Amino acid sequence: MANPAQYYDIVRRPIVTEKSASMQAMRNQFTFEVAASANKVEVKKAIETLFAVKVLKVNMVSMQGKQKRTFGRPGSTKPWKKAVVTLKQGDSIDIG
């Protein structure tokens, strides 16, 4: 088994929204923010090691930064990468 500490750089945080909660309940899919340089194989290995579950599929989405205003000045948020991970039936991750 690999050292779990090296995978914390790949998997940044879970995404908790209404849509991700419904995906967890209906399809056993969990959503995570991952490193921009990460690929599907690395994400699969990291999730399986950190949470001791079996990953069936990983879908990746590159999210663009949004245009924002702060005190009237324009700016933008940083782009980031999202991974939607499908787990084997019966496996689960406690995010709450």
N, C-alpha and C positions, 0 to 999 in steps of 0.2 A: 504494500500500500504506500502511496506517495505521501509526502509531507503536506498536510492540509494548509499550512501557513502560506505556501507559495501560491495557492489558488485564491486567496483573499484579494490579490491584485487584479485578478480577472473578473470575479463576481463582486461588483461594488455594493449593490443594495437591492432588496426586493422592491418592486413597484406595486403599491397598494392603491387601487382605484376601484370604482364600481365595476368597470368592465373586467379587470383582472380577477376580481372576486367571483364574478359569474363564470369566467373561464375556468377557475379552480373547481367550482361546484359542478359544472356541466361536462367539461372535457378533461379534467385533471391536468390542466395546463397552468404553469406558473411563470410569471414575468419578472425579469431581473434587468437592472442596469449593469452593463458589462464594460470592460475596457475597450476603447476604440480600436485597438490593435488585435483584439481577440477574434478567433474564428470558431466555427461550430464544434470542431473536434476538441479544442481547448475548453470551451464552455461545458460540453458534455462531460468531460473528464473531471472538471472542477465541481460541478453539481453532484455527480455521483460520489466523489470523495468527501465533499463537505457535509452532505446531507444523508449519505448511505441509502440512496434510492437508485432505481434503474431508469435511465433516460431512454425513451424510444425515439424522440425526434427533437431537433433544435431548429427554430426559425429565427433569423436575425433581421433587424430593421435598423437602418441608420437614420436617426432622428435629426432633423435640421434645427438649428437654433432659432428661437422666436425673437421677433423685434419687440423691444420693450422701451418704456420711457421711465426715467427716474428723475424726479424734480424738473420735469420738462425737457430733459436732455435725452436724445435718442441713444439707444444702445441695443445689445442683443445678448441672449443667453448662449452658452456654448453648445455646439452640436454634441450628441452623445449616441451611444449604441444600445439597443434594447434586444434582449433575447427572450423568446417565448419557448419554454421547455415543456414538452409533453412527457409525462411520467407513465410507467407501467401501471395497469389497473391494480389498485390495492395499495400502491405507494402514495405517500403524501409528505408535504413539507409544512411544518407549523411556522407560519410567518408572523401571526398575531402576537 
